[in-house]
Every structure is written in C-alpha cells, then in structure tokens.
Amino acid sequence: MKRLWLCVMATNCIVALTPAAHARSAYDGSWDLLFVTQSGDCDPSYNFTVNVFNGVVTHPNLVKFRGHVARSGAVRASVTVHEKYAAGTGRLSNTTGRGTWRGHSGSAQCLGYWTAQRN
C-alpha cells in the first residue's frame, strides 16, 4: 500500500512540475501600434510596440496591460497608465491589424481607432 501511495504521489509531482504545452500563435511577434483619437479631449495619437506570445499581448513597461489574440485574429486589450485608461477590440491579419478603442484621460471621455503593423 505504501509503495502504491508513493508511486501515485511521485506521478502527481511529475505532472504538476511539467510545463503545459502551448501552441504558437500565428500572430506571435512584435507589433507597432498607432492609436488615433477621433473624439474627446485625449492626446491626438499614441504609438507603442507590443509583443504577442502564444496569443497573449504584452508590453514590457506597462504593468496594467492585458490583451489576447484569438486564433481567428480577434483582439481584445486594455491598458491603464496613471489616470488614463483605454480598451479596444479589433482584428489582426498576418502583417496588419485594425480596430476601435474607447477610454478616458482624467475626466475626458475619448474614442478612436487603432492600426497595427507587424515588425
């Protein structure tokens, strides 16, 4: 009985320590983004670069940045920097992307569009 219990525990430990397999996303890589304000009293445009890895969108210097790209290319993301917040949706293709965003800078409500270009 002890031997069976030890075998089960060892198997559970190995399974728990084995990293999950992740399929690469077709959109993995570095993307340059341009956000353009069409309405509201926010900055006219914002530029920055994000990375996509396994469908997760990240930015190395923005802690409050969340994003995901589905297999279909559909994108959802949000970012908070101090008193500024924006959330957007859209779609990526192999080399480009586009969508819309909505947010605020302080008390100013804003909306606009974004474009993406793969590096």
N, C-alpha and C positions, 0 to 999 in steps of 0.2 A: 504494500500500500504506500509506504514512504517513497519507494522508487517511482511509482506512478505519479504521485504528487510532485516529486522533484522534476520529472520529465515534463509534466504539464506546466509547472512554473517556469522552467527553462524555455519552453516553446513560447509562452506568453511574453517573456522578456525579449526574446529574439524578435518576435513580431512587433512588439512595441518600439524597439530600437531601430527597426528597418525603416528608412525613409520612404514615404509614399512616392509612387511613380507619377510623374507629371508629363503630360504630352505637351510638346512645344506648341505654342500658338502661331498661326500663320502671320500674326501681327507683331510678334516679338521683335524688339529692336528699339532704336532711338527715333523719336518723332519730334519735329519742331511744330509748335502750336502758335497760332495767332488768334487772339480773342478781340473782336471789334464790338464796341458799344454802339448800338443803334438808337437806344432810348434811355434817358436817365442821365444823372449828373455823376457818372463814373469816368475814370480815365478813358480817353478815346480808344486806346488799344493796349493790349498786354501781349508780350511774347515770352515764351519759355519752352524748354525742352523737357520731355518726359521719356521714361523708359517703360517698355512693355515686356514682361517676362511671364510666360505661362498664362497670358491673358490678364495679368494684374498690372495696372498702370501705377507707376510710382514717380516721385520726384525726389532727388537726393536731399534737397534743402527744405522741403515743405513737409513738416510733420503731420499736419492736418490735411492731407491729400489722400483721397480714396477714389479708385477707379477700377473698372473692369471692362474688358472687351470680350464679348461672346464669340463663339465660333463663326457666327453669321457676320461678324464685324460690327454689331451693335455695341455702342459705347455708352457707359454711364459713369459720371465722375463728379466729385465735389471737392472744393478747396476752401479753407479758412485761413486767412492771414490777418492777424490783428482784428480790426473792425470790418474787414472785407470778407464777403462770402459769395461764392458762385457755385451753381450746379448746372450741369448740362447733359445733353444726350445727343447722339448722332450716330454716324457710321463710318468705319474705315474700309478702304479697299486695299489693294496690295501696296500702293505707294502714296495715296492721298486720303483725306477724310474731311468731313464737314458736319456741322450740326448747329444747335442753338444752345444758348445759356441764359440763365436768369440769376440775379443776385442783388447784393446791396453793398454799398460802401458807406459806412456810418448809417445815416437815415435815408440816403438816396437809394431808391429802387432803380435797377437797371436791367436791360436785356439786350441781347445781340446774337451774333453768330460766331462760330469758330471754324478755322480751317487747320488741317494738319498736312505735313509733308514728311515722308519717311527720310531719315538721314542715310 
